[in-house]
Amino acid sequence: MTVIQTGSIAMWAFIVGDYATEIFPLGTWSPSWYAFLSIIVLTALNIAGIRPGVGIQKLLLGALITGLLVIAVAGSIIISPDMSDVNRSLPSAAAIGSAMIFVLLTYGGWNEAAYLSAEVRNPGRNMVRVLLYSIGVITIVFLAVNFAFLRNLGLSGVAGSDVVAADMMRRIFGERGADFISLLITVAALSSMNGVIITSARTTYALGRDYTFFGFLGRWNGKGGTPVNALLLICVLSIVLVLLGTGTRSGFETMVEYTAPVFWLFFLLVGISIFILRRREPDRERPFRVPFYPVTPFLFCIFCAYMLQSSIAYTGRGALVGVAVLIAGIPLLILKGTPGKGE
């Protein structure tokens, strides 16, 4: 609630700000102004009701896929740049880990579909399909897009750009092409941000339902079909994180440093919990079975531990802020009240 999900919202908001500024700059703090505005507008749409929120999400998702396909096709038809000066030596394990922080960040929402399992028909079967199909499609599209980036700009060009898609389209079609793709990428980032707002509000609502101390978060607006209090809290926390990122060298990178260590720590804990729960409750009926147990979760835990170490090494002191916020939640564990008593 305070690190991973709200940090992701702020991160996407900064991406919106960076690309929207390419089209219409608002001054020195332009990315932050766009970030604030996008969080407030999307929160208001979701408070208005689940139908407007889902409708906006479908529209934004369509724009996302369209934009990515345009990038992939346009970039792939351009002659490859000269990459003779590229260092082709094998990278170190530390360098791979640092790179994978950002690579896996692009797939970071794959698990959030599970947060909506209570609203999915026949989740025991359909959740698996949703996860596998969505990851497969996104993987194919992202590989195609990155192929286009490398073919058009080269490794050095990609590494030196803050807005890679806009720079590539500017090279192909001029400023109009850059404005067009900047608009599509802005819409795509809004799609991802809106998805996180929808899911984070529901996990926060579940917290309120489970514990008396957070009972005010467990109130559901029957008219709009949305957890209004949870949405408002997520909005406020996300805006605070945008303020945190404003004034730094890069708001986006600040949010990566803030969220990455905590993100991989919790993924590691989830993997470990599978072994613990299997041992404590061996006869419990489970709607989801882990394939190839215990090999699959063991490999998952090893990789999460590697990524946790890599994220801490990359962020350095920047990791301390997210960890400090995480530790600050310990008193709330004491005050949370009895389970099952939420409103």
C-alpha positions in Angstrom: 0.0 0.0 0.0 2.8 2.4 0.8 5.7 1.1 -1.3 5.1 -1.3 -4.1 1.7 -0.4 -5.5 1.7 3.4 -4.8 5.3 3.5 -5.9 4.3 1.9 -9.2 1.5 4.4 -9.7 4.0 7.3 -9.1 6.5 5.6 -11.5 3.9 5.4 -14.3 2.8 8.9 -13.6 6.4 10.2 -14.2 6.5 8.3 -17.5 3.2 10.1 -18.4 4.9 13.3 -17.4 8.0 12.7 -19.4 6.2 11.9 -22.7 3.4 14.5 -22.3 6.1 17.1 -21.8 7.6 16.1 -25.2 4.2 17.2 -26.7 3.3 20.2 -24.5 5.8 21.3 -21.8 4.5 23.1 -18.8 7.7 24.6 -17.5 10.5 23.4 -15.2 8.3 20.9 -13.3 6.3 19.8 -16.3 6.7 16.0 -15.7 5.5 16.4 -12.1 2.5 18.5 -13.0 1.4 15.9 -15.5 2.0 13.2 -12.9 -0.2 14.9 -10.3 -3.0 15.5 -12.8 -3.0 12.0 -14.2 -3.3 10.4 -10.7 -6.1 12.7 -9.7 -8.1 12.3 -12.9 -7.8 8.5 -13.0 -8.7 8.3 -9.3 -11.8 10.4 -9.9 -12.9 8.2 -12.8 -12.6 5.1 -10.7 -14.5 6.7 -7.8 -17.3 7.4 -10.3 -17.8 3.7 -10.7 -16.3 0.4 -11.9 -17.9 0.7 -15.4 -16.2 4.0 -16.2 -12.9 2.7 -14.8 -13.1 -0.5 -16.8 -14.2 1.4 -19.9 -11.3 3.7 -19.7 -8.9 0.8 -19.1 -10.1 -1.0 -22.3 -9.7 2.2 -24.3 -6.2 2.8 -22.9 -5.2 -0.8 -23.4 -6.2 -0.7 -27.0 -4.1 2.4 -27.5 -1.2 0.7 -25.7 -1.2 -2.3 -28.1 -1.6 0.0 -31.1 1.3 2.2 -30.0 3.6 -0.8 -29.4 2.7 -2.3 -32.8 3.3 1.0 -34.6 6.7 1.2 -32.9 7.6 -2.4 -33.8 6.6 -2.0 -37.5 8.1 1.5 -38.0 11.4 0.7 -36.3 11.8 -2.7 -38.1 11.8 -1.2 -41.6 14.7 1.1 -41.0 18.3 0.1 -41.9 20.3 -0.8 -38.9 22.7 1.9 -37.6 26.4 1.4 -37.3 27.1 -0.5 -34.0 30.8 -1.2 -34.6 31.7 0.8 -31.5 29.5 -1.3 -29.2 31.3 -3.2 -26.5 30.5 -6.8 -27.1 32.3 -8.3 -24.2 30.3 -10.5 -21.8 28.8 -8.5 -18.9 29.4 -9.3 -15.3 26.8 -10.9 -13.1 26.3 -7.6 -11.3 25.7 -5.8 -14.6 23.1 -8.4 -15.7 21.3 -8.0 -12.4 21.2 -4.2 -12.7 19.8 -4.5 -16.3 17.2 -7.1 -15.3 15.8 -4.7 -12.7 14.5 -2.5 -15.6 13.8 -5.4 -17.9 11.5 -7.2 -15.4 10.0 -3.9 -14.4 8.2 -3.8 -17.7 6.6 -7.1 -16.9 5.9 -6.1 -13.3 2.1 -6.1 -13.5 1.8 -9.8 -14.5 0.9 -10.8 -11.0 -1.7 -8.1 -10.4 -4.4 -9.9 -12.3 -4.6 -12.3 -9.2 -5.7 -9.3 -7.1 -9.0 -9.4 -9.0 -9.6 -13.1 -8.6 -12.7 -12.5 -6.4 -14.3 -10.7 -9.4 -13.4 -13.4 -12.0 -15.7 -16.2 -13.0 -14.4 -19.7 -12.2 -11.0 -18.3 -11.0 -9.5 -21.7 -10.5 -9.4 -22.2 -14.2 -9.6 -18.7 -15.8 -7.0 -17.0 -13.6 -4.3 -19.4 -15.0 -5.4 -18.7 -18.5 -5.4 -15.0 -18.0 -1.9 -15.0 -16.5 -0.4 -17.3 -19.2 -2.1 -15.7 -22.2 -1.3 -12.1 -21.1 2.3 -12.9 -20.3 2.8 -14.6 -23.6 1.2 -11.8 -25.7 3.1 -9.0 -23.8 6.4 -10.9 -24.2 6.0 -11.2 -27.9 5.0 -7.5 -28.3 7.9 -6.3 -26.1 10.5 -8.3 -27.9 9.3 -6.9 -31.2 9.4 -3.4 -29.8 12.9 -3.8 -28.5 14.1 -5.3 -31.7 12.8 -2.1 -33.4 14.6 0.1 -31.0 17.9 -1.7 -31.5 17.6 -1.9 -35.2 16.8 1.9 -35.5 18.9 3.5 -32.7 21.5 0.9 -31.8 22.6 0.0 -28.3 24.3 3.4 -27.6 21.3 5.3 -28.9 18.9 3.4 -26.7 21.1 3.7 -23.7 21.5 7.5 -24.2 17.8 8.3 -24.6 15.2 9.2 -21.9 12.3 8.8 -24.3 13.4 6.0 -26.7 10.1 5.7 -28.6 9.9 9.4 -29.3 13.5 9.6 -30.4 13.1 6.7 -32.8 9.9 8.1 -34.4 11.5 11.5 -34.6 14.4 9.9 -36.6 11.9 8.2 -39.0 9.1 10.7 -39.4 10.4 14.0 -37.9 8.7 16.0 -35.1 5.2 14.9 -36.0 6.2 11.3 -35.6 7.7 12.1 -32.2 4.6 13.9 -31.1 2.4 11.0 -32.3 4.2 8.3 -30.5 4.7 10.4 -27.4 0.9 10.7 -27.3 0.5 7.0 -27.7 3.1 6.2 -25.0 1.4 8.6 -22.7 -1.9 6.8 -23.2 -0.1 3.5 -22.7 1.4 4.6 -19.4 -2.0 5.9 -18.3 -3.4 2.4 -19.1 -0.8 0.7 -16.8 -1.3 3.3 -14.1 -5.1 2.9 -14.2 -4.7 -0.9 -13.9 -2.5 -0.5 -10.8 -5.0 2.0 -9.2 -7.9 -0.6 -9.8 -6.0 -3.5 -8.2 -4.3 -1.6 -5.4 -7.6 -0.1 -4.2 -9.0 -3.6 -3.9 -6.1 -5.0 -1.9 -6.3 -2.0 0.3 -10.1 -2.5 0.7 -9.4 -6.2 1.6 -7.0 -4.9 4.4 -9.9 -2.8 5.8 -12.2 -5.8 5.7 -9.8 -8.0 7.6 -8.7 -5.7 10.4 -10.6 -3.3 12.7 -7.8 -0.6 12.8 -8.2 -0.2 9.0 -11.9 -0.6 9.0 -12.5 2.7 7.3 -10.8 1.3 4.2 -13.2 -1.6 4.0 -16.2 0.4 3.0 -17.7 -0.2 -0.4 -19.7 2.3 -2.4 -22.7 0.2 -3.6 -23.8 2.8 -6.1 -20.6 3.1 -8.0 -19.3 -0.4 -7.1 -15.9 0.9 -5.9 -13.9 1.1 -2.6 -13.9 4.9 -2.4 -11.9 5.3 0.8 -9.3 3.0 -0.4 -9.0 4.8 -3.7 -8.6 8.2 -1.9 -5.9 6.9 0.3 -4.0 5.3 -2.7 -4.3 8.7 -4.5 -2.9 10.7 -1.5 0.0 8.3 -1.0 0.9 8.3 -4.7 0.9 12.1 -4.8 3.2 12.1 -1.8 5.6 9.8 -3.7 5.5 12.1 -6.7 6.5 14.9 -4.4 9.3 12.7 -3.2 10.5 12.2 -6.8 10.1 15.8 -7.8 13.4 17.6 -7.6 15.5 14.5 -8.0 17.5 13.8 -11.2 14.8 11.5 -12.5 11.5 10.9 -10.8 11.1 7.6 -12.6 14.5 6.3 -11.5 13.8 7.5 -7.9 10.6 5.4 -7.8 12.5 2.4 -9.2 15.0 2.8 -6.3 12.2 3.2 -3.9 10.2 0.1 -4.9 12.6 -2.4 -6.3 14.2 -3.8 -3.1 10.9 -4.1 -1.4 9.2 -5.6 -4.5 11.8 -8.4 -4.7 11.8 -9.0 -1.0 8.0 -9.6 -1.0 8.3 -11.9 -4.1 10.9 -13.9 -2.2 8.7 -14.1 0.9 5.8 -15.3 -1.3 7.9 -18.1 -2.7 9.1 -19.1 0.8 5.5 -19.1 2.0 4.7 -22.0 -0.4 7.1 -24.3 1.4 5.8 -23.2 4.8 2.1 -23.5 4.0 2.7 -26.9 2.4 4.4 -28.1 5.6 1.9 -26.6 8.0 -1.3 -27.5 6.1 -0.5 -30.5 3.9 -4.1 -31.6 3.6 -5.7 -28.2 2.8 -7.7 -28.0 -0.4 -6.0 -25.6 -2.8 -7.6 -24.1 -5.9 -4.2 -23.6 -7.5 -1.5 -26.3 -7.7 2.2 -25.5 -8.1 3.5 -27.4 -11.1 6.7 -29.4 -10.6 6.8 -28.7 -6.8 9.3 -28.2 -5.2 11.6 -27.4 -8.2 9.5 -24.4 -9.5 9.2 -22.4 -6.2 12.8 -23.2 -5.3 14.1 -21.7 -8.6 11.7 -18.8 -8.2 13.2 -18.1 -4.7 16.7 -18.3 -5.9 16.0 -15.8 -8.7 14.2 -13.5 -6.4 17.1 -13.6 -3.9 19.5 -12.7 -6.8 17.2 -9.8 -7.9 16.9 -8.6 -4.3 20.7 -8.4 -4.0 21.0 -6.8 -7.4 18.3 -4.1 -6.6 20.0 -3.3 -3.3 23.4 -3.0 -5.1 21.9 -0.8 -7.8 19.9 1.5 -5.6 22.4 1.9 -2.8 21.2 4.5 -0.3 18.1 5.1 -2.3 16.8 1.7 -1.1 16.8 3.0 2.5 13.7 5.2 2.0 11.5 2.3 0.8 12.9 0.0 3.5 12.3 2.7 6.2 8.7 3.1 5.1 8.3 -0.7 5.2 9.7 -0.8 8.7 7.4 2.0 9.8 4.5 -0.5 9.2 5.6 -2.7 12.1 3.7 -0.6 14.7 0.6 -1.0 12.5 0.9 -4.7 12.9 0.4 -4.2 16.6 -2.5 -1.8 16.2 -4.3 -3.6 13.4 -6.9 -5.2 15.6 -8.5 -8.5 15.4 -9.0 -10.2 12.0 -12.4 -10.6 10.5 -13.9 -7.6 12.2 -13.6 -5.0 9.4 -16.6 -3.1 8.2 
